[in-house]
Amino acid sequence: MIYKKYIYQMEKEDFYEFLLSYEKGVEIIKEGEQVQFATYEPLLGMEPIEVYQVKAKAPKESFRPIMVGDFLIIPPWIKSILINPGSAFGTGLHATTQLCLKSIQKFFQPGWSAVDVGCGSCILSIALKLLGASEVLAIDIDPLAVEECKKNARANGVDVKVLQATPEELNHCFDFLVANLDIQVFRKSMPSIVNLFNKIGVFSGIYGKVELGEFKQMIKEYPVKVKSTQSKDGWLVVVLQKDYIL
C-alpha cells in the first residue's frame, strides 16, 4: 500500500505544545533547536517542507518468527507444528517431508478426508488437520511410530486416528492421500495405495531419475495422471490425480 509522508519542522517548544493538542503519534526525524517530524496526513494550517510517497510493508513481510531463549514468537497466520524429535521419521528436516508439506499446502482442500500412509512422527497428518481436513487416518507398520504419532497429535491438539496397519488392511477410500515411503514399498503395495484415494495422492520417498522412471512406469496401469513433480536434493514428490471420482 502506498502512503504520503508529510515532513514538518517546528521550534522545539512549539513542537511539544503541538503534540499535546495533536494527540496522535508522529515520527521524529531530527531533534535539536528545531524538530523535524513526519505524519501520514496533512496538518491543517501548516505547510510541509517535503512530501513524498512511501510503500508500507504488509505484516507478513515485516513480522517474522523470532527465538528469544526457549520461546518462539510467531505471527498468527503461521501454522505451527510441535514435533518431539523421537525415534519416528519426520521432524521436517528431510527433503521428502518438506516436499510433502509443500504439496499438501498446494493441493489439499479444506473439508476433504485424508490418509497418511507411513505416518512416522505424524507431521503430515497434523498439517492436514491444521489445513481443515474433516478426518485424518494415519497408519504405520512400526509400533514406535504409531505411539510417537499419537503423542504428537495430542501435543498439537488435533484429532488424528492412528493405526498400526498396512495399506492392504484398509478398506476405506479418502479424498486425499500422502505416502512418504520408498520405492520398495511402492513396488509391493501400489495397488492398495492407489485404491485409498479418489482425488489427489502425494507420493514421495522417490530418489533420482531411475526411481522416478520406474514409478511413472508403475502407475501406467492405474486410472491416475501426474499433476505435479517437484524435487529437492535428489528426492522427488509426485502428485497424482484420479482420472475419475469414485
C-alpha positions as a Markdown table, in Angstrom:
| # | Residue | x | y | z |
|---|---|---|---|---|
| 1 | Met | 0.0 | 0.0 | 0.0 |
| 2 | Ile | 1.3 | 3.5 | -0.9 |
| 3 | Tyr | 1.1 | 6.3 | 1.7 |
| 4 | Lys | 2.0 | 10.0 | 1.6 |
| 5 | Lys | 4.6 | 11.1 | 4.2 |
| 6 | Tyr | 4.5 | 14.8 | 5.2 |
| 7 | Ile | 7.6 | 16.3 | 6.7 |
| 8 | Tyr | 7.3 | 19.3 | 9.0 |
| 9 | Gln | 9.7 | 21.4 | 11.1 |
| 10 | Met | 9.0 | 23.4 | 14.2 |
| 11 | Glu | 10.8 | 25.2 | 17.1 |
| 12 | Lys | 11.3 | 22.7 | 19.9 |
| 13 | Glu | 8.9 | 24.5 | 22.3 |
| 14 | Asp | 6.2 | 24.8 | 19.6 |
| 15 | Phe | 6.6 | 21.2 | 18.7 |
| 16 | Tyr | 5.8 | 19.9 | 22.2 |
| 17 | Glu | 2.8 | 22.2 | 22.5 |
| 18 | Phe | 1.7 | 20.8 | 19.2 |
| 19 | Leu | 2.0 | 17.2 | 20.4 |
| 20 | Leu | -0.3 | 17.9 | 23.3 |
| 21 | Ser | -3.0 | 19.2 | 21.1 |
| 22 | Tyr | -2.5 | 16.7 | 18.2 |
| 23 | Glu | -3.0 | 13.6 | 20.4 |
| 24 | Lys | -1.6 | 11.3 | 17.7 |
| 25 | Gly | 1.8 | 9.7 | 17.1 |
| 26 | Val | 4.4 | 11.3 | 14.9 |
| 27 | Glu | 7.8 | 10.1 | 13.6 |
| 28 | Ile | 10.6 | 12.3 | 14.9 |
| 29 | Ile | 13.3 | 12.6 | 12.2 |
| 30 | Lys | 15.7 | 15.1 | 13.7 |
| 31 | Glu | 15.6 | 16.8 | 17.1 |
| 32 | Gly | 17.5 | 19.9 | 18.2 |
| 33 | Glu | 16.6 | 23.6 | 18.5 |
| 34 | Gln | 14.4 | 22.7 | 15.5 |
| 35 | Val | 12.4 | 19.5 | 15.5 |
| 36 | Gln | 11.8 | 17.8 | 12.2 |
| 37 | Phe | 9.0 | 15.2 | 12.2 |
| 38 | Ala | 6.7 | 13.3 | 9.9 |
| 39 | Thr | 3.0 | 12.5 | 9.8 |
| 40 | Tyr | 1.0 | 10.4 | 7.4 |
| 41 | Glu | -1.7 | 13.0 | 7.0 |
| 42 | Pro | -1.6 | 16.8 | 6.1 |
| 43 | Leu | -1.7 | 19.1 | 9.2 |
| 44 | Leu | -4.4 | 21.8 | 8.9 |
| 45 | Gly | -2.9 | 25.3 | 8.6 |
| 46 | Met | 0.7 | 24.0 | 8.3 |
| 47 | Glu | 2.9 | 23.8 | 5.2 |
| 48 | Pro | 5.1 | 20.7 | 5.0 |
| 49 | Ile | 8.7 | 21.2 | 4.0 |
| 50 | Glu | 8.6 | 18.0 | 2.0 |
| 51 | Val | 6.0 | 15.4 | 0.8 |
| 52 | Tyr | 6.8 | 12.0 | -0.6 |
| 53 | Gln | 5.3 | 8.6 | -1.1 |
| 54 | Val | 6.2 | 5.5 | 0.9 |
| 55 | Lys | 5.3 | 1.9 | 0.5 |
| 56 | Ala | 4.1 | 0.2 | 3.6 |
| 57 | Lys | 5.2 | -3.4 | 4.1 |
| 58 | Ala | 2.5 | -5.9 | 4.6 |
| 59 | Pro | 2.5 | -7.6 | 8.0 |
| 60 | Lys | 3.6 | -10.9 | 6.5 |
| 61 | Glu | 6.7 | -9.2 | 5.1 |
| 62 | Ser | 7.7 | -7.4 | 8.2 |
| 63 | Phe | 6.8 | -9.8 | 11.1 |
| 64 | Arg | 9.0 | -12.9 | 11.1 |
| 65 | Pro | 9.2 | -15.6 | 13.7 |
| 66 | Ile | 11.9 | -14.9 | 16.3 |
| 67 | Met | 13.6 | -17.0 | 19.0 |
| 68 | Val | 14.1 | -15.4 | 22.5 |
| 69 | Gly | 15.8 | -18.0 | 24.7 |
| 70 | Asp | 13.5 | -21.0 | 24.6 |
| 71 | Phe | 10.5 | -19.0 | 23.4 |
| 72 | Leu | 9.5 | -18.9 | 19.7 |
| 73 | Ile | 7.3 | -15.9 | 18.9 |
| 74 | Ile | 5.3 | -16.3 | 15.8 |
| 75 | Pro | 2.6 | -14.3 | 14.0 |
| 76 | Pro | -1.0 | -15.8 | 14.0 |
| 77 | Trp | -1.0 | -16.6 | 10.3 |
| 78 | Ile | 1.8 | -19.2 | 10.7 |
| 79 | Lys | 0.5 | -22.7 | 11.4 |
| 80 | Ser | 3.0 | -24.2 | 13.9 |
| 81 | Ile | 3.5 | -27.9 | 14.3 |
| 82 | Leu | 5.1 | -29.3 | 17.5 |
| 83 | Ile | 7.2 | -32.4 | 16.9 |
| 84 | Asn | 9.1 | -34.4 | 19.5 |
| 85 | Pro | 12.4 | -35.5 | 17.9 |
| 86 | Gly | 11.9 | -39.1 | 18.9 |
| 87 | Ser | 12.6 | -42.3 | 17.0 |
| 88 | Ala | 9.9 | -41.9 | 14.3 |
| 89 | Phe | 10.8 | -40.4 | 10.9 |
| 90 | Gly | 9.6 | -36.9 | 10.1 |
| 91 | Thr | 10.9 | -33.9 | 12.0 |
| 92 | Gly | 10.5 | -31.7 | 9.0 |
| 93 | Leu | 14.2 | -31.6 | 8.2 |
| 94 | His | 14.3 | -34.2 | 5.5 |
| 95 | Ala | 13.7 | -33.2 | 1.9 |
| 96 | Thr | 10.9 | -35.7 | 1.3 |
| 97 | Thr | 9.0 | -34.3 | 4.3 |
| 98 | Gln | 9.4 | -30.7 | 3.1 |
| 99 | Leu | 8.3 | -31.7 | -0.4 |
| 100 | Cys | 5.2 | -33.4 | 1.0 |
| 101 | Leu | 4.3 | -30.4 | 3.2 |
| 102 | Lys | 4.6 | -28.0 | 0.2 |
| 103 | Ser | 2.4 | -30.3 | -1.9 |
| 104 | Ile | -0.2 | -30.7 | 0.8 |
| 105 | Gln | -0.5 | -26.9 | 1.1 |
| 106 | Lys | -0.8 | -26.5 | -2.6 |
| 107 | Phe | -3.3 | -29.3 | -3.5 |
| 108 | Phe | -5.3 | -30.2 | -0.3 |
| 109 | Gln | -8.7 | -28.7 | 0.0 |
| 110 | Pro | -10.4 | -27.9 | 3.4 |
| 111 | Gly | -13.1 | -30.4 | 4.3 |
| 112 | Trp | -11.5 | -33.3 | 2.5 |
| 113 | Ser | -10.8 | -36.6 | 4.3 |
| 114 | Ala | -7.2 | -37.8 | 4.2 |
| 115 | Val | -5.0 | -40.8 | 4.9 |
| 116 | Asp | -1.3 | -40.6 | 5.7 |
| 117 | Val | 0.5 | -43.9 | 4.8 |
| 118 | Gly | 3.7 | -44.4 | 6.6 |
| 119 | Cys | 2.9 | -41.6 | 9.1 |
| 120 | Gly | 6.1 | -41.7 | 11.2 |
| 121 | Ser | 6.1 | -38.8 | 13.6 |
| 122 | Cys | 2.6 | -37.6 | 12.4 |
| 123 | Ile | 3.9 | -34.3 | 11.0 |
| 124 | Leu | 2.0 | -34.7 | 7.7 |
| 125 | Ser | -1.2 | -35.8 | 9.4 |
| 126 | Ile | -1.1 | -32.8 | 11.8 |
| 127 | Ala | -0.5 | -30.5 | 8.8 |
| 128 | Leu | -3.6 | -31.9 | 7.1 |
| 129 | Lys | -5.8 | -31.3 | 10.2 |
| 130 | Leu | -4.5 | -27.8 | 10.6 |
| 131 | Leu | -5.4 | -27.2 | 7.0 |
| 132 | Gly | -9.0 | -28.2 | 7.7 |
| 133 | Ala | -9.3 | -32.0 | 7.0 |
| 134 | Ser | -12.6 | -33.4 | 8.0 |
| 135 | Glu | -10.9 | -36.6 | 9.1 |
| 136 | Val | -7.3 | -38.0 | 9.0 |
| 137 | Leu | -6.2 | -41.6 | 9.3 |
| 138 | Ala | -2.5 | -42.1 | 10.0 |
| 139 | Ile | -1.0 | -45.6 | 9.5 |
| 140 | Asp | 2.4 | -47.1 | 10.0 |
| 141 | Ile | 3.8 | -50.6 | 10.4 |
| 142 | Asp | 6.2 | -49.5 | 13.2 |
| 143 | Pro | 4.6 | -49.6 | 16.6 |
| 144 | Leu | 7.1 | -47.0 | 17.9 |
| 145 | Ala | 6.0 | -44.6 | 15.1 |
| 146 | Val | 2.3 | -45.2 | 16.0 |
| 147 | Glu | 3.0 | -44.2 | 19.6 |
| 148 | Glu | 5.0 | -41.1 | 18.5 |
| 149 | Cys | 2.2 | -40.1 | 16.1 |
| 150 | Lys | -0.4 | -40.3 | 18.9 |
| 151 | Lys | 1.7 | -38.2 | 21.3 |
| 152 | Asn | 2.5 | -35.6 | 18.6 |
| 153 | Ala | -1.2 | -35.3 | 17.6 |
| 154 | Arg | -2.2 | -34.8 | 21.2 |
| 155 | Ala | 0.6 | -32.2 | 21.7 |
| 156 | Asn | -0.8 | -30.2 | 18.7 |
| 157 | Gly | -4.4 | -30.5 | 19.9 |
| 158 | Val | -5.6 | -32.3 | 16.7 |
| 159 | Asp | -7.8 | -35.3 | 16.3 |
| 160 | Val | -6.0 | -37.9 | 14.2 |
| 161 | Lys | -6.9 | -41.6 | 14.1 |
| 162 | Val | -3.7 | -43.6 | 14.3 |
| 163 | Leu | -3.4 | -47.3 | 13.4 |
| 164 | Gln | -0.6 | -49.9 | 13.1 |
| 165 | Ala | -1.6 | -51.2 | 9.7 |
| 166 | Thr | -0.5 | -51.8 | 6.1 |
| 167 | Pro | -2.3 | -50.3 | 3.1 |
| 168 | Glu | -3.6 | -53.7 | 2.3 |
| 169 | Glu | -5.5 | -53.8 | 5.6 |
| 170 | Leu | -7.6 | -50.7 | 4.8 |
| 171 | Asn | -10.9 | -50.9 | 3.0 |
| 172 | His | -11.9 | -47.2 | 3.1 |
| 173 | Cys | -11.3 | -44.6 | 0.4 |
| 174 | Phe | -10.3 | -41.0 | 1.2 |
| 175 | Asp | -10.3 | -37.8 | -0.8 |
| 176 | Phe | -6.6 | -37.2 | -0.3 |
| 177 | Leu | -3.6 | -39.4 | 0.3 |
| 178 | Val | 0.0 | -38.7 | 1.3 |
| 179 | Ala | 2.5 | -41.5 | 1.2 |
| 180 | Asn | 6.1 | -40.7 | 2.1 |
| 181 | Leu | 7.6 | -44.2 | 1.7 |
| 182 | Asp | 10.2 | -45.6 | -0.6 |
| 183 | Ile | 10.3 | -47.3 | -4.0 |
| 184 | Gln | 10.4 | -50.8 | -2.5 |
| 185 | Val | 7.1 | -50.2 | -0.7 |
| 186 | Phe | 5.5 | -48.7 | -3.8 |
| 187 | Arg | 6.6 | -51.8 | -5.8 |
| 188 | Lys | 4.9 | -54.1 | -3.2 |
| 189 | Ser | 1.8 | -52.1 | -2.3 |
| 190 | Met | 0.9 | -49.7 | -5.1 |
| 191 | Pro | -2.4 | -51.4 | -6.0 |
| 192 | Ser | -3.6 | -51.0 | -2.4 |
| 193 | Ile | -2.2 | -47.5 | -2.0 |
| 194 | Val | -3.9 | -46.2 | -5.2 |
| 195 | Asn | -7.2 | -47.5 | -4.0 |
| 196 | Leu | -7.0 | -45.4 | -0.9 |
| 197 | Phe | -7.7 | -42.1 | -2.5 |
| 198 | Asn | -10.2 | -40.7 | -5.1 |
| 199 | Lys | -9.0 | -37.2 | -5.7 |
| 200 | Ile | -5.3 | -36.3 | -5.1 |
| 201 | Gly | -2.4 | -38.5 | -4.0 |
| 202 | Val | 1.0 | -37.2 | -2.9 |
| 203 | Phe | 3.8 | -39.8 | -3.3 |
| 204 | Ser | 7.3 | -39.1 | -2.0 |
| 205 | Gly | 10.4 | -41.1 | -1.0 |
| 206 | Ile | 11.4 | -41.5 | -4.7 |
| 207 | Tyr | 15.1 | -40.8 | -5.3 |
| 208 | Gly | 16.7 | -39.8 | -8.6 |
| 209 | Lys | 15.7 | -40.2 | -12.3 |
| 210 | Val | 15.9 | -44.0 | -12.3 |
| 211 | Glu | 13.4 | -44.4 | -9.5 |
| 212 | Leu | 11.2 | -41.7 | -10.9 |
| 213 | Gly | 11.1 | -43.5 | -14.3 |
| 214 | Glu | 10.2 | -46.8 | -12.5 |
| 215 | Phe | 7.5 | -45.0 | -10.5 |
| 216 | Lys | 5.9 | -43.5 | -13.7 |
| 217 | Gln | 6.1 | -46.9 | -15.4 |
| 218 | Met | 4.4 | -48.4 | -12.3 |
| 219 | Ile | 1.4 | -46.1 | -12.3 |
| 220 | Lys | 0.6 | -46.5 | -16.0 |
| 221 | Glu | -1.9 | -49.3 | -15.3 |
| 222 | Tyr | -3.9 | -47.2 | -12.9 |
| 223 | Pro | -6.5 | -44.5 | -13.6 |
| 224 | Val | -4.3 | -41.6 | -12.5 |
| 225 | Lys | -2.4 | -38.8 | -14.1 |
| 226 | Val | 0.6 | -36.9 | -13.0 |
| 227 | Lys | -0.4 | -33.4 | -11.8 |
| 228 | Ser | 2.9 | -32.2 | -10.5 |
| 229 | Thr | 6.5 | -33.3 | -9.9 |
| 230 | Gln | 9.0 | -31.5 | -7.6 |
| 231 | Ser | 12.5 | -32.3 | -6.4 |
| 232 | Lys | 14.9 | -31.3 | -3.7 |
| 233 | Asp | 18.4 | -32.7 | -3.0 |
| 234 | Gly | 17.7 | -35.6 | -5.5 |
| 235 | Trp | 14.4 | -36.6 | -3.8 |
| 236 | Leu | 11.2 | -36.3 | -5.6 |
| 237 | Val | 7.5 | -35.9 | -4.9 |
| 238 | Val | 4.9 | -36.9 | -7.5 |
| 239 | Val | 1.3 | -35.6 | -7.1 |
| 240 | Leu | -1.3 | -37.8 | -8.8 |
| 241 | Gln | -4.9 | -37.0 | -9.7 |
| 242 | Lys | -7.5 | -39.7 | -10.2 |
| 243 | Asp | -9.0 | -39.6 | -13.7 |
| 244 | Tyr | -12.4 | -40.2 | -12.2 |
| 245 | Ile | -14.1 | -39.6 | -8.9 |
| 246 | Leu | -15.4 | -42.7 | -7.1 |
